Amino acid sequence: MDRTIAPSLDADPQQLRLMYQALVEQIPAVLYINGPSNEADTLYVSPQTNDILGLPQEGWYDETWTGHVHPDDIDSVSENYSAFLRSAEVGVDEYRFIRPDGQTIWIHDRVTIIRDETGAPTLVQGVMFDVTEQRRAEQVLAEQAEMLARIENIGRRFTDLLLQGVHLRDILGTLAEIVGNPVVFEDAAHQLIGHARAGVSTHALMDAWQGHARTEHPTESTADGDDQTGCAWQAVRLRDEEWGRLHVLAVAHPVDEVDRLAVDRAAAAIGIWLLTHRESGSLADAARSEALADVWQGRTTSSAEVLARFRALGADLDRSGVAAIAVECVELGQRVGPMANAQARQRTTERLLAALRAALAEATVPGVTAAVGEICLGVIGVGSEGQARLSTDKIAERVLARLAESDPELTVVVGLSRAGQIEDLRRCLTDAADASGYGSRVSGHSAIHHADDLGLRSLLAQLGAGPDLSRFVEAELGPLLAHDADHGSDLVGTLTAYLASGCQKAAAARTLHIQRRTLYYRLDRIEAILKRRIEDPSTRLRLEVAVHGLDVLHERRT
């Protein structure tokens, strides 16, 4: 068996030097020997500088190599070497080196001080290894560990949300926070059900969605792959059927693999939420209700944003005037009787909304309808102002006819606004609600009320935004309001019905469902409290204005 024979100690020194040099210059590392101080010259460097650093040996001797140390590392390399010379036997450093060909590598630099028999430093011996592959492997492992941690955190966050019983908007908001991009959730009919803005304005999101919604998407979800549509999306499934789609729009930055995984987890969470809450059928209604409420209450002021939201809900009102319709059930204003039950109230509101939607469908006009509280609102596209009244009248008549046939026991009032443009929509909704609210307070039967026909009431509605109307109402009705509050009575309601009947006692008693002598007693009490005669023309006029003003103020507050 062959054996390696070590050279004898008495071998030729020149031969030993050549053997050592051959050994040194064959290992995959740069070996160098420096003097023992910062200013000392390099005494020797091995030729591996060519292979590892891309520099000839001369580039080491003339300090060219230091110019290739990464700019972010050069200061620490110098400081570490100086600190090593002052205090250490062995020093280790790792830093980046930019080869002449532009490639960046990682260098592991290990230096040792050689001392004489007295312990004084005589030489510094160093060895440099290329550890780029090791560094890359460590980076890959670190990135994988970070990704696993992010994945675990994402799964835990959506699980926690479901356990906390949160709403759909919380799931969408969490996804937008994770991915740093806007999120949109649409149903199978491509109606926008919910969204989360992730720092962009609602107007910007609607603009992005308006263009994106028309983009043809592939048949398979892209939560786990690239998509040419500029988004990552995932189907939301209920019992193996696609209920809708969840989109992350790449507005702020492109989505990465973890973002796509987050879309997948969020879609699963939404599916579970839908099954748990059994609200999948009402989500579109909730989106319509939110859109109308935002306009009515002044939270949405941009006409472009309003049009984009309505378009996402399936109604294109861009090229037409608009008018509003409000439908109310008088019985819902009563807190006793058959409508006291919350479920009965909800069922009644749903029937009103169904009748309004059916009437719009029969009229074949574009529109958005929703229940906002217990009032059903509709915004429809109309032509000229003259055509608007005719169109809205026909729709209102269809609503009353449907409800009279299906629910004859209900007293339903329909309020119709004046026509306007999209920028007038808030005023239209207020007009319609004012008209229906007025009708629900004065009508003893189902009827249609136009905002244009309210006359004084329309004027009071404009004054209601300031303090003057409140002061007037308090001056005229203050004692009566205080009496009702103290005694739990409704003398204000009696006065309202009496004035609305034209001061006809028999008609007022029928409206109030009381006997005439009871009405006489109440009218006497009202006059005693107000210290005025209702029959006096001036007093009657002031009280009529005050009663209308009180209704306007009540509607503003609610």
Contacts in CASP RR format, 6 or more apart in sequence:
PFRMAT RR
TARGET T0000
AUTHOR 0000-0000-0000
METHOD contacts of the structure
MODEL  1
MDRTIAPSLDADPQQLRLMYQALVEQIPAVLYINGPSNEADTLYVSPQTN
DILGLPQEGWYDETWTGHVHPDDIDSVSENYSAFLRSAEVGVDEYRFIRP
DGQTIWIHDRVTIIRDETGAPTLVQGVMFDVTEQRRAEQVLAEQAEMLAR
IENIGRRFTDLLLQGVHLRDILGTLAEIVGNPVVFEDAAHQLIGHARAGV
STHALMDAWQGHARTEHPTESTADGDDQTGCAWQAVRLRDEEWGRLHVLA
VAHPVDEVDRLAVDRAAAAIGIWLLTHRESGSLADAARSEALADVWQGRT
TSSAEVLARFRALGADLDRSGVAAIAVECVELGQRVGPMANAQARQRTTE
RLLAALRAALAEATVPGVTAAVGEICLGVIGVGSEGQARLSTDKIAERVL
ARLAESDPELTVVVGLSRAGQIEDLRRCLTDAADASGYGSRVSGHSAIHH
ADDLGLRSLLAQLGAGPDLSRFVEAELGPLLAHDADHGSDLVGTLTAYLA
SGCQKAAAARTLHIQRRTLYYRLDRIEAILKRRIEDPSTRLRLEVAVHGL
DVLHERRT
7 15 0 8 1.000
7 16 0 8 1.000
7 19 0 8 1.000
24 31 0 8 1.000
24 46 0 8 1.000
25 46 0 8 1.000
25 47 0 8 1.000
25 48 0 8 1.000
27 48 0 8 1.000
28 48 0 8 1.000
28 51 0 8 1.000
28 52 0 8 1.000
28 129 0 8 1.000
28 130 0 8 1.000
29 46 0 8 1.000
29 48 0 8 1.000
29 52 0 8 1.000
29 127 0 8 1.000
29 128 0 8 1.000
29 129 0 8 1.000
30 45 0 8 1.000
30 46 0 8 1.000
30 48 0 8 1.000
30 49 0 8 1.000
30 52 0 8 1.000
30 53 0 8 1.000
30 127 0 8 1.000
30 128 0 8 1.000
31 44 0 8 1.000
31 45 0 8 1.000
31 46 0 8 1.000
31 48 0 8 1.000
31 125 0 8 1.000
31 126 0 8 1.000
31 127 0 8 1.000
31 128 0 8 1.000
32 42 0 8 1.000
32 44 0 8 1.000
32 45 0 8 1.000
32 46 0 8 1.000
32 60 0 8 1.000
32 125 0 8 1.000
32 126 0 8 1.000
32 127 0 8 1.000
32 128 0 8 1.000
33 42 0 8 1.000
33 43 0 8 1.000
33 44 0 8 1.000
33 45 0 8 1.000
33 123 0 8 1.000
33 124 0 8 1.000
33 125 0 8 1.000
33 126 0 8 1.000
34 40 0 8 1.000
34 41 0 8 1.000
34 42 0 8 1.000
34 43 0 8 1.000
34 123 0 8 1.000
34 124 0 8 1.000
34 126 0 8 1.000
35 41 0 8 1.000
35 42 0 8 1.000
35 43 0 8 1.000
35 122 0 8 1.000
35 123 0 8 1.000
35 124 0 8 1.000
36 85 0 8 1.000
36 113 0 8 1.000
36 121 0 8 1.000
36 122 0 8 1.000
36 123 0 8 1.000
36 124 0 8 1.000
37 85 0 8 1.000
38 81 0 8 1.000
38 82 0 8 1.000
38 85 0 8 1.000
40 124 0 8 1.000
41 61 0 8 1.000
42 60 0 8 1.000
42 61 0 8 1.000
43 123 0 8 1.000
45 57 0 8 1.000
45 60 0 8 1.000
45 61 0 8 1.000
46 57 0 8 1.000
47 57 0 8 1.000
49 55 0 8 1.000
49 56 0 8 1.000
49 57 0 8 1.000
49 59 0 8 1.000
49 60 0 8 1.000
49 65 0 8 1.000
50 56 0 8 1.000
50 57 0 8 1.000
52 105 0 8 1.000
52 128 0 8 1.000
52 130 0 8 1.000
53 60 0 8 1.000
53 65 0 8 1.000
53 68 0 8 1.000
53 97 0 8 1.000
53 99 0 8 1.000
54 99 0 8 1.000
54 100 0 8 1.000
54 101 0 8 1.000
55 64 0 8 1.000
55 65 0 8 1.000
55 68 0 8 1.000
55 99 0 8 1.000
55 100 0 8 1.000
58 64 0 8 1.000
59 65 0 8 1.000
66 74 0 8 1.000
67 74 0 8 1.000
68 97 0 8 1.000
68 98 0 8 1.000
68 99 0 8 1.000
68 100 0 8 1.000
69 77 0 8 1.000
69 95 0 8 1.000
69 96 0 8 1.000
69 97 0 8 1.000
69 98 0 8 1.000
70 95 0 8 1.000
70 96 0 8 1.000
70 97 0 8 1.000
70 98 0 8 1.000
70 104 0 8 1.000
72 96 0 8 1.000
73 95 0 8 1.000
73 96 0 8 1.000
76 93 0 8 1.000
76 95 0 8 1.000
77 93 0 8 1.000
77 95 0 8 1.000
77 109 0 8 1.000
80 91 0 8 1.000
80 93 0 8 1.000
81 93 0 8 1.000
81 111 0 8 1.000
84 91 0 8 1.000
84 111 0 8 1.000
85 113 0 8 1.000
85 121 0 8 1.000
85 124 0 8 1.000
88 113 0 8 1.000
89 112 0 8 1.000
89 113 0 8 1.000
90 110 0 8 1.000
90 111 0 8 1.000
90 112 0 8 1.000
90 113 0 8 1.000
91 110 0 8 1.000
91 111 0 8 1.000
91 112 0 8 1.000
92 108 0 8 1.000
92 109 0 8 1.000
92 110 0 8 1.000
92 111 0 8 1.000
93 108 0 8 1.000
93 109 0 8 1.000
94 106 0 8 1.000
94 107 0 8 1.000
94 108 0 8 1.000
94 109 0 8 1.000
94 131 0 8 1.000
94 135 0 8 1.000
95 106 0 8 1.000
95 107 0 8 1.000
95 109 0 8 1.000
96 104 0 8 1.000
96 105 0 8 1.000
96 106 0 8 1.000
96 107 0 8 1.000
97 104 0 8 1.000
97 105 0 8 1.000
97 106 0 8 1.000
97 107 0 8 1.000
98 104 0 8 1.000
99 105 0 8 1.000
105 130 0 8 1.000
105 132 0 8 1.000
106 130 0 8 1.000
106 131 0 8 1.000
106 132 0 8 1.000
106 134 0 8 1.000
106 135 0 8 1.000
107 128 0 8 1.000
107 129 0 8 1.000
107 130 0 8 1.000
107 131 0 8 1.000
108 128 0 8 1.000
108 129 0 8 1.000
108 130 0 8 1.000
108 131 0 8 1.000
109 126 0 8 1.000
109 127 0 8 1.000
109 128 0 8 1.000
110 126 0 8 1.000
110 127 0 8 1.000
110 128 0 8 1.000
110 129 0 8 1.000
111 124 0 8 1.000
111 125 0 8 1.000
111 126 0 8 1.000
111 127 0 8 1.000
112 124 0 8 1.000
112 125 0 8 1.000
112 126 0 8 1.000
113 121 0 8 1.000
113 123 0 8 1.000
113 124 0 8 1.000
113 125 0 8 1.000
114 121 0 8 1.000
114 122 0 8 1.000
114 123 0 8 1.000
114 124 0 8 1.000
114 125 0 8 1.000
115 121 0 8 1.000
115 122 0 8 1.000
116 122 0 8 1.000
147 257 0 8 1.000
147 258 0 8 1.000
150 258 0 8 1.000
151 258 0 8 1.000
151 261 0 8 1.000
154 178 0 8 1.000
154 258 0 8 1.000
154 261 0 8 1.000
154 262 0 8 1.000
154 265 0 8 1.000
155 265 0 8 1.000
157 174 0 8 1.000
157 178 0 8 1.000
158 171 0 8 1.000
158 174 0 8 1.000
158 265 0 8 1.000
158 266 0 8 1.000
158 268 0 8 1.000
158 269 0 8 1.000
159 269 0 8 1.000
161 170 0 8 1.000
161 171 0 8 1.000
161 174 0 8 1.000
161 269 0 8 1.000
162 269 0 8 1.000
162 272 0 8 1.000
162 273 0 8 1.000
162 276 0 8 1.000
168 185 0 8 1.000
168 193 0 8 1.000
168 194 0 8 1.000
168 270 0 8 1.000
168 273 0 8 1.000
168 283 0 8 1.000
169 194 0 8 1.000
169 196 0 8 1.000
171 266 0 8 1.000
171 269 0 8 1.000
171 270 0 8 1.000
171 273 0 8 1.000
172 183 0 8 1.000
172 185 0 8 1.000
172 194 0 8 1.000
172 195 0 8 1.000
172 196 0 8 1.000
172 266 0 8 1.000
173 183 0 8 1.000
173 196 0 8 1.000
173 198 0 8 1.000
174 266 0 8 1.000
175 183 0 8 1.000
175 196 0 8 1.000
175 246 0 8 1.000
175 248 0 8 1.000
175 262 0 8 1.000
175 263 0 8 1.000
175 266 0 8 1.000
176 182 0 8 1.000
176 183 0 8 1.000
176 196 0 8 1.000
176 197 0 8 1.000
176 198 0 8 1.000
176 248 0 8 1.000
177 198 0 8 1.000
178 259 0 8 1.000
178 262 0 8 1.000
179 198 0 8 1.000
179 248 0 8 1.000
179 255 0 8 1.000
179 259 0 8 1.000
179 262 0 8 1.000
179 263 0 8 1.000
180 198 0 8 1.000
180 252 0 8 1.000
180 253 0 8 1.000
181 198 0 8 1.000
181 248 0 8 1.000
181 249 0 8 1.000
181 250 0 8 1.000
181 251 0 8 1.000
181 252 0 8 1.000
181 253 0 8 1.000
181 255 0 8 1.000
181 259 0 8 1.000
182 195 0 8 1.000
182 196 0 8 1.000
182 197 0 8 1.000
182 198 0 8 1.000
182 199 0 8 1.000
182 200 0 8 1.000
182 205 0 8 1.000
182 208 0 8 1.000
182 209 0 8 1.000
182 248 0 8 1.000
182 249 0 8 1.000
182 251 0 8 1.000
182 252 0 8 1.000
183 195 0 8 1.000
183 196 0 8 1.000
183 198 0 8 1.000
183 246 0 8 1.000
183 247 0 8 1.000
183 248 0 8 1.000
183 249 0 8 1.000
183 266 0 8 1.000
184 192 0 8 1.000
184 194 0 8 1.000
184 195 0 8 1.000
184 205 0 8 1.000
184 209 0 8 1.000
184 212 0 8 1.000
184 246 0 8 1.000
184 247 0 8 1.000
184 249 0 8 1.000
185 192 0 8 1.000
185 193 0 8 1.000
185 194 0 8 1.000
185 195 0 8 1.000
185 236 0 8 1.000
185 244 0 8 1.000
185 245 0 8 1.000
185 246 0 8 1.000
185 247 0 8 1.000
185 270 0 8 1.000
186 192 0 8 1.000
186 193 0 8 1.000
186 213 0 8 1.000
186 244 0 8 1.000
186 245 0 8 1.000
186 247 0 8 1.000
186 312 0 8 1.000
187 193 0 8 1.000
187 243 0 8 1.000
187 244 0 8 1.000
187 283 0 8 1.000
187 284 0 8 1.000
188 242 0 8 1.000
188 243 0 8 1.000
188 244 0 8 1.000
189 284 0 8 1.000
189 314 0 8 1.000
190 213 0 8 1.000
190 314 0 8 1.000
191 284 0 8 1.000
191 287 0 8 1.000
191 312 0 8 1.000
191 313 0 8 1.000
191 314 0 8 1.000
192 209 0 8 1.000
192 287 0 8 1.000
192 309 0 8 1.000
192 312 0 8 1.000
192 313 0 8 1.000
193 283 0 8 1.000
193 284 0 8 1.000
193 286 0 8 1.000
193 287 0 8 1.000
194 283 0 8 1.000
194 287 0 8 1.000
195 205 0 8 1.000
195 209 0 8 1.000
197 205 0 8 1.000
198 251 0 8 1.000
198 252 0 8 1.000
199 252 0 8 1.000
200 208 0 8 1.000
200 251 0 8 1.000
200 252 0 8 1.000
202 300 0 8 1.000
202 305 0 8 1.000
203 302 0 8 1.000
203 304 0 8 1.000
203 305 0 8 1.000
203 308 0 8 1.000
204 251 0 8 1.000
205 249 0 8 1.000
205 251 0 8 1.000
206 304 0 8 1.000
206 305 0 8 1.000
206 308 0 8 1.000
206 309 0 8 1.000
206 312 0 8 1.000
207 304 0 8 1.000
207 308 0 8 1.000
208 249 0 8 1.000
208 251 0 8 1.000
209 249 0 8 1.000
209 308 0 8 1.000
209 312 0 8 1.000
210 308 0 8 1.000
210 311 0 8 1.000
210 312 0 8 1.000
212 229 0 8 1.000
212 230 0 8 1.000
212 231 0 8 1.000
212 247 0 8 1.000
212 249 0 8 1.000
213 312 0 8 1.000
215 229 0 8 1.000
215 230 0 8 1.000
216 229 0 8 1.000
217 227 0 8 1.000
217 229 0 8 1.000
217 233 0 8 1.000
217 245 0 8 1.000
218 227 0 8 1.000
218 229 0 8 1.000
221 233 0 8 1.000
221 234 0 8 1.000
221 235 0 8 1.000
221 264 0 8 1.000
222 229 0 8 1.000
222 231 0 8 1.000
222 232 0 8 1.000
222 233 0 8 1.000
222 234 0 8 1.000
222 260 0 8 1.000
223 232 0 8 1.000
223 233 0 8 1.000
223 234 0 8 1.000
223 260 0 8 1.000
223 261 0 8 1.000
223 263 0 8 1.000
223 264 0 8 1.000
223 267 0 8 1.000
224 260 0 8 1.000
224 261 0 8 1.000
224 264 0 8 1.000
225 232 0 8 1.000
225 260 0 8 1.000
227 233 0 8 1.000
230 249 0 8 1.000
230 250 0 8 1.000
231 247 0 8 1.000
231 248 0 8 1.000
231 249 0 8 1.000
231 250 0 8 1.000
231 255 0 8 1.000
232 247 0 8 1.000
232 248 0 8 1.000
232 250 0 8 1.000
232 255 0 8 1.000
232 259 0 8 1.000
232 260 0 8 1.000
232 263 0 8 1.000
233 245 0 8 1.000
233 246 0 8 1.000
233 247 0 8 1.000
233 248 0 8 1.000
233 263 0 8 1.000
234 245 0 8 1.000
234 246 0 8 1.000
234 263 0 8 1.000
234 264 0 8 1.000
234 266 0 8 1.000
234 267 0 8 1.000
235 242 0 8 1.000
235 244 0 8 1.000
235 245 0 8 1.000
235 246 0 8 1.000
235 267 0 8 1.000
236 242 0 8 1.000
236 243 0 8 1.000
236 244 0 8 1.000
236 245 0 8 1.000
236 246 0 8 1.000
236 267 0 8 1.000
236 270 0 8 1.000
236 271 0 8 1.000
236 274 0 8 1.000
237 243 0 8 1.000
237 271 0 8 1.000
238 271 0 8 1.000
238 274 0 8 1.000
238 275 0 8 1.000
238 280 0 8 1.000
243 271 0 8 1.000
243 274 0 8 1.000
243 280 0 8 1.000
246 263 0 8 1.000
246 266 0 8 1.000
246 267 0 8 1.000
246 270 0 8 1.000
248 255 0 8 1.000
248 259 0 8 1.000
248 263 0 8 1.000
255 263 0 8 1.000
274 280 0 8 1.000
274 283 0 8 1.000
279 286 0 8 1.000
284 313 0 8 1.000
285 353 0 8 1.000
285 370 0 8 1.000
285 371 0 8 1.000
287 313 0 8 1.000
288 313 0 8 1.000
288 368 0 8 1.000
288 369 0 8 1.000
288 370 0 8 1.000
289 370 0 8 1.000
289 371 0 8 1.000
289 372 0 8 1.000
289 373 0 8 1.000
291 300 0 8 1.000
291 306 0 8 1.000
291 309 0 8 1.000
291 310 0 8 1.000
291 313 0 8 1.000
291 368 0 8 1.000
291 370 0 8 1.000
292 368 0 8 1.000
292 370 0 8 1.000
292 372 0 8 1.000
292 377 0 8 1.000
292 378 0 8 1.000
292 379 0 8 1.000
292 429 0 8 1.000
293 299 0 8 1.000
293 372 0 8 1.000
294 300 0 8 1.000
295 306 0 8 1.000
295 425 0 8 1.000
295 426 0 8 1.000
295 429 0 8 1.000
296 372 0 8 1.000
296 377 0 8 1.000
296 426 0 8 1.000
296 429 0 8 1.000
296 430 0 8 1.000
296 433 0 8 1.000
298 426 0 8 1.000
300 306 0 8 1.000
300 309 0 8 1.000
303 422 0 8 1.000
303 423 0 8 1.000
303 425 0 8 1.000
306 422 0 8 1.000
306 425 0 8 1.000
307 317 0 8 1.000
307 318 0 8 1.000
307 422 0 8 1.000
310 316 0 8 1.000
310 317 0 8 1.000
310 367 0 8 1.000
310 368 0 8 1.000
310 379 0 8 1.000
311 317 0 8 1.000
311 318 0 8 1.000
313 368 0 8 1.000
314 368 0 8 1.000
315 366 0 8 1.000
315 367 0 8 1.000
315 368 0 8 1.000
315 379 0 8 1.000
316 366 0 8 1.000
317 366 0 8 1.000
317 367 0 8 1.000
317 379 0 8 1.000
317 381 0 8 1.000
317 422 0 8 1.000
318 422 0 8 1.000
320 366 0 8 1.000
320 381 0 8 1.000
320 382 0 8 1.000
320 383 0 8 1.000
321 381 0 8 1.000
321 382 0 8 1.000
321 383 0 8 1.000
321 388 0 8 1.000
321 419 0 8 1.000
321 420 0 8 1.000
321 421 0 8 1.000
321 422 0 8 1.000
322 379 0 8 1.000
322 380 0 8 1.000
322 381 0 8 1.000
322 382 0 8 1.000
322 419 0 8 1.000
322 420 0 8 1.000
322 421 0 8 1.000
322 422 0 8 1.000
322 424 0 8 1.000
322 425 0 8 1.000
322 428 0 8 1.000
323 379 0 8 1.000
323 380 0 8 1.000
323 381 0 8 1.000
323 382 0 8 1.000
323 388 0 8 1.000
323 391 0 8 1.000
323 392 0 8 1.000
323 416 0 8 1.000
323 417 0 8 1.000
323 418 0 8 1.000
323 419 0 8 1.000
323 420 0 8 1.000
323 428 0 8 1.000
323 432 0 8 1.000
324 377 0 8 1.000
324 378 0 8 1.000
324 379 0 8 1.000
324 380 0 8 1.000
324 416 0 8 1.000
324 417 0 8 1.000
324 425 0 8 1.000
324 428 0 8 1.000
324 429 0 8 1.000
324 431 0 8 1.000
324 432 0 8 1.000
324 433 0 8 1.000
325 356 0 8 1.000
325 377 0 8 1.000
325 378 0 8 1.000
325 379 0 8 1.000
325 380 0 8 1.000
325 392 0 8 1.000
325 395 0 8 1.000
325 396 0 8 1.000
325 399 0 8 1.000
325 414 0 8 1.000
325 415 0 8 1.000
325 416 0 8 1.000
325 417 0 8 1.000
325 432 0 8 1.000
326 375 0 8 1.000
326 376 0 8 1.000
326 377 0 8 1.000
326 378 0 8 1.000
326 414 0 8 1.000
326 415 0 8 1.000
326 416 0 8 1.000
326 429 0 8 1.000
326 432 0 8 1.000
326 433 0 8 1.000
326 435 0 8 1.000
326 436 0 8 1.000
326 437 0 8 1.000
327 352 0 8 1.000
327 353 0 8 1.000
327 355 0 8 1.000
327 356 0 8 1.000
327 375 0 8 1.000
327 376 0 8 1.000
327 377 0 8 1.000
327 399 0 8 1.000
327 412 0 8 1.000
327 413 0 8 1.000
327 414 0 8 1.000
327 415 0 8 1.000
327 436 0 8 1.000
328 352 0 8 1.000
328 374 0 8 1.000
328 375 0 8 1.000
328 376 0 8 1.000
328 412 0 8 1.000
328 413 0 8 1.000
328 436 0 8 1.000
328 437 0 8 1.000
328 439 0 8 1.000
328 440 0 8 1.000
329 339 0 8 1.000
329 348 0 8 1.000
329 349 0 8 1.000
329 352 0 8 1.000
329 374 0 8 1.000
329 410 0 8 1.000
329 411 0 8 1.000
329 412 0 8 1.000
329 440 0 8 1.000
330 410 0 8 1.000
330 411 0 8 1.000
330 412 0 8 1.000
330 413 0 8 1.000
330 440 0 8 1.000
330 443 0 8 1.000
330 444 0 8 1.000
331 338 0 8 1.000
331 339 0 8 1.000
331 348 0 8 1.000
331 410 0 8 1.000
331 411 0 8 1.000
332 339 0 8 1.000
332 345 0 8 1.000
332 348 0 8 1.000
332 349 0 8 1.000
332 374 0 8 1.000
333 339 0 8 1.000
333 374 0 8 1.000
333 440 0 8 1.000
334 340 0 8 1.000
338 344 0 8 1.000
339 345 0 8 1.000
339 348 0 8 1.000
345 374 0 8 1.000
348 407 0 8 1.000
348 410 0 8 1.000
349 371 0 8 1.000
349 373 0 8 1.000
349 374 0 8 1.000
349 376 0 8 1.000
350 371 0 8 1.000
351 403 0 8 1.000
351 406 0 8 1.000
351 407 0 8 1.000
352 371 0 8 1.000
352 376 0 8 1.000
352 399 0 8 1.000
352 403 0 8 1.000
352 412 0 8 1.000
353 369 0 8 1.000
353 370 0 8 1.000
353 371 0 8 1.000
353 376 0 8 1.000
355 398 0 8 1.000
355 399 0 8 1.000
355 402 0 8 1.000
355 403 0 8 1.000
355 406 0 8 1.000
356 369 0 8 1.000
356 376 0 8 1.000
356 378 0 8 1.000
356 395 0 8 1.000
356 399 0 8 1.000
357 369 0 8 1.000
358 398 0 8 1.000
358 402 0 8 1.000
359 395 0 8 1.000
359 396 0 8 1.000
359 398 0 8 1.000
359 399 0 8 1.000
359 402 0 8 1.000
360 367 0 8 1.000
360 369 0 8 1.000
360 378 0 8 1.000
360 380 0 8 1.000
360 395 0 8 1.000
362 398 0 8 1.000
363 380 0 8 1.000
363 391 0 8 1.000
363 394 0 8 1.000
363 395 0 8 1.000
363 398 0 8 1.000
365 380 0 8 1.000
365 381 0 8 1.000
365 382 0 8 1.000
365 391 0 8 1.000
365 395 0 8 1.000
366 380 0 8 1.000
366 381 0 8 1.000
367 378 0 8 1.000
367 379 0 8 1.000
367 380 0 8 1.000
367 381 0 8 1.000
368 378 0 8 1.000
368 379 0 8 1.000
369 376 0 8 1.000
369 377 0 8 1.000
369 378 0 8 1.000
369 379 0 8 1.000
370 376 0 8 1.000
370 377 0 8 1.000
370 378 0 8 1.000
371 377 0 8 1.000
375 433 0 8 1.000
375 436 0 8 1.000
377 429 0 8 1.000
377 432 0 8 1.000
377 433 0 8 1.000
378 432 0 8 1.000
379 425 0 8 1.000
379 428 0 8 1.000
379 429 0 8 1.000
380 391 0 8 1.000
380 392 0 8 1.000
380 395 0 8 1.000
382 388 0 8 1.000
382 391 0 8 1.000
382 392 0 8 1.000
382 419 0 8 1.000
383 391 0 8 1.000
383 419 0 8 1.000
384 419 0 8 1.000
385 418 0 8 1.000
385 419 0 8 1.000
385 420 0 8 1.000
386 419 0 8 1.000
388 418 0 8 1.000
388 419 0 8 1.000
388 420 0 8 1.000
389 416 0 8 1.000
389 419 0 8 1.000
389 450 0 8 1.000
392 416 0 8 1.000
392 417 0 8 1.000
393 416 0 8 1.000
393 448 0 8 1.000
396 414 0 8 1.000
396 415 0 8 1.000
396 416 0 8 1.000
396 448 0 8 1.000
397 448 0 8 1.000
399 412 0 8 1.000
399 414 0 8 1.000
400 412 0 8 1.000
400 414 0 8 1.000
400 446 0 8 1.000
400 448 0 8 1.000
403 410 0 8 1.000
403 412 0 8 1.000
403 446 0 8 1.000
404 446 0 8 1.000
410 446 0 8 1.000
411 443 0 8 1.000
411 444 0 8 1.000
411 445 0 8 1.000
411 446 0 8 1.000
412 446 0 8 1.000
413 436 0 8 1.000
413 437 0 8 1.000
413 439 0 8 1.000
413 440 0 8 1.000
413 443 0 8 1.000
413 446 0 8 1.000
413 447 0 8 1.000
413 448 0 8 1.000
413 449 0 8 1.000
414 436 0 8 1.000
414 447 0 8 1.000
414 448 0 8 1.000
414 449 0 8 1.000
415 432 0 8 1.000
415 433 0 8 1.000
415 435 0 8 1.000
415 436 0 8 1.000
415 437 0 8 1.000
415 439 0 8 1.000
415 448 0 8 1.000
415 449 0 8 1.000
415 450 0 8 1.000
415 451 0 8 1.000
416 431 0 8 1.000
416 432 0 8 1.000
416 435 0 8 1.000
416 448 0 8 1.000
416 449 0 8 1.000
416 450 0 8 1.000
416 451 0 8 1.000
417 427 0 8 1.000
417 428 0 8 1.000
417 429 0 8 1.000
417 430 0 8 1.000
417 431 0 8 1.000
417 432 0 8 1.000
417 435 0 8 1.000
417 451 0 8 1.000
418 428 0 8 1.000
418 431 0 8 1.000
418 451 0 8 1.000
418 452 0 8 1.000
419 428 0 8 1.000
420 427 0 8 1.000
420 428 0 8 1.000
430 461 0 8 1.000
431 451 0 8 1.000
431 458 0 8 1.000
431 461 0 8 1.000
432 451 0 8 1.000
433 555 0 8 1.000
434 451 0 8 1.000
434 454 0 8 1.000
434 457 0 8 1.000
434 458 0 8 1.000
434 461 0 8 1.000
434 552 0 8 1.000
434 555 0 8 1.000
435 449 0 8 1.000
435 450 0 8 1.000
435 451 0 8 1.000
435 453 0 8 1.000
435 454 0 8 1.000
436 449 0 8 1.000
437 449 0 8 1.000
437 551 0 8 1.000
437 555 0 8 1.000
438 449 0 8 1.000
438 454 0 8 1.000
438 457 0 8 1.000
438 548 0 8 1.000
438 551 0 8 1.000
439 447 0 8 1.000
439 449 0 8 1.000
441 496 0 8 1.000
441 551 0 8 1.000
442 496 0 8 1.000
442 497 0 8 1.000
442 500 0 8 1.000
443 449 0 8 1.000
444 511 0 8 1.000
451 458 0 8 1.000
452 458 0 8 1.000
454 461 0 8 1.000
456 544 0 8 1.000
456 545 0 8 1.000
456 548 0 8 1.000
457 548 0 8 1.000
457 549 0 8 1.000
457 551 0 8 1.000
457 552 0 8 1.000
460 469 0 8 1.000
460 545 0 8 1.000
460 548 0 8 1.000
460 549 0 8 1.000
460 552 0 8 1.000
461 552 0 8 1.000
463 469 0 8 1.000
463 552 0 8 1.000
464 470 0 8 1.000
464 549 0 8 1.000
464 552 0 8 1.000
464 553 0 8 1.000
464 556 0 8 1.000
465 556 0 8 1.000
469 549 0 8 1.000
469 552 0 8 1.000
469 553 0 8 1.000
470 553 0 8 1.000
472 545 0 8 1.000
472 546 0 8 1.000
472 549 0 8 1.000
473 546 0 8 1.000
473 549 0 8 1.000
473 550 0 8 1.000
473 553 0 8 1.000
474 481 0 8 1.000
476 542 0 8 1.000
476 543 0 8 1.000
476 545 0 8 1.000
476 546 0 8 1.000
477 492 0 8 1.000
477 543 0 8 1.000
477 546 0 8 1.000
477 547 0 8 1.000
477 550 0 8 1.000
479 529 0 8 1.000
479 530 0 8 1.000
480 491 0 8 1.000
480 492 0 8 1.000
480 495 0 8 1.000
480 526 0 8 1.000
480 529 0 8 1.000
480 530 0 8 1.000
481 492 0 8 1.000
483 489 0 8 1.000
483 491 0 8 1.000
483 529 0 8 1.000
484 490 0 8 1.000
484 491 0 8 1.000
484 492 0 8 1.000
491 522 0 8 1.000
491 525 0 8 1.000
491 526 0 8 1.000
491 529 0 8 1.000
492 547 0 8 1.000
492 550 0 8 1.000
494 508 0 8 1.000
494 512 0 8 1.000
494 519 0 8 1.000
494 522 0 8 1.000
494 523 0 8 1.000
494 526 0 8 1.000
495 526 0 8 1.000
495 534 0 8 1.000
495 543 0 8 1.000
495 547 0 8 1.000
496 547 0 8 1.000
496 551 0 8 1.000
497 508 0 8 1.000
497 511 0 8 1.000
497 512 0 8 1.000
498 505 0 8 1.000
498 508 0 8 1.000
498 519 0 8 1.000
498 523 0 8 1.000
498 534 0 8 1.000
499 540 0 8 1.000
499 543 0 8 1.000
499 544 0 8 1.000
499 547 0 8 1.000
500 508 0 8 1.000
500 511 0 8 1.000
501 507 0 8 1.000
501 508 0 8 1.000
501 511 0 8 1.000
503 534 0 8 1.000
503 535 0 8 1.000
503 540 0 8 1.000
505 516 0 8 1.000
505 519 0 8 1.000
505 520 0 8 1.000
505 523 0 8 1.000
506 516 0 8 1.000
508 519 0 8 1.000
509 515 0 8 1.000
509 516 0 8 1.000
509 518 0 8 1.000
509 519 0 8 1.000
512 519 0 8 1.000
523 534 0 8 1.000
526 534 0 8 1.000
527 533 0 8 1.000
527 534 0 8 1.000
532 539 0 8 1.000
533 539 0 8 1.000
534 540 0 8 1.000
534 543 0 8 1.000
END
